[in-house]
Every structure is written in C-alpha cells, then in structure tokens.
Amino acid sequence: MQSDLALDREQSLLLVIDVQEKLAAAMKGREQLERNVAVLIQAARRLGLPIVATEQYPKGLGHTVAALRDLLGDQPMEKMEFSCGASKPIARRIVTTGRKQVIVAGMEAHVCVFQTVRDLLRGEFAVFVVEDAVLSRTEANRATGLRLCEKAGATLTSTETVLFDLLGVAGTPEFKELAPLIK
C-alpha cells in the first residue's frame, strides 16, 4: 500500500451495508445517501472493484432500495448479525477478494456500519468510511457512529474524495465517464 490514506484500485473493494427499503424510509437525508451510494457503485463497477452488498434481516426490513439493487449486479448477501464481519459467509466473501482496503457505505452508522468497521480493522483491513454515504435515523447516532469508526482507526472520507482518489488522473476514459456523476 502506498500510504495509509491512499486508495489503490487494485486493493480496494466497496462494501454497501443494509441500504434497505423499510430502513431507508425512516432516514432523513435518504436521497443524498442513495445518490452517493449509486456513484460509489458505478465507480466500483467501472474501475473493477469487487462490490459486496448486505441486507440485515430482509424479511423485516425489506430488500435493498430498487435504484441501488439495479446497479449492483449481484444479489445482496443476507445477514442476521449486525457486523458483516460476524457473518461467516460475508466475511469469507470479503476475505476471498484478496483486497485489503474496504470502502464502506450504508446504514446505520452507529450499529451495523460501526460494528463492521471495528471487525474489519481487527482483521487488519484499511477502512474508509464514506461520511456522505452513511446514515442513521438520528443525526446524533450518525455522529456517534462516525466518531466511533474514526476512533477505532477508520479513515473518514467523502464520495468525491473516494472517486478522485481511485481515478488518480484526469483525462482518462474512466474520468470522462465517471466525473459527470458528481456534478
């Protein structure tokens, strides 16, 4: 890895945690979250990053919101555990990608996102939490979750920062295709 703060597209994967219909309906800022997660998914697909998406108890919380489900390609992985790291199939999927940097987006910041981030850091992954693509039902819980993620050792970042860090240079076909997503 070049630096602790440098994303490397050969080492990164995108983890989208529990952006589900019933849960999203309770969120203020849902539109921005969905827009930013969509940008991250499209960038990951274009740049060849593996994407792992999860759903917490979909029978009760619904499935991934339709706009994102359509972009994902693969079906989200179901879990009952709050942490993706505590779900053996999801943890196995992340580990078998061979990637050591995890870009995290989703909900809720203070529960599933934080617990996943904590477990990923224990597993010696470099974790990048995309602040403008992470929500909780209340701003106080969102702030708590982000603070805990950072205290645990994650890097807090933004959708644009991730996009341009992965691109690295302007003028490429990837840049021309992806830059309009953030306008």
Order of alpha helices (4+ residues) and beta strands (2+ residues): beta-alpha-alpha-beta-alpha-alpha-beta-alpha-beta-alpha-beta-alpha-beta-alpha-alpha
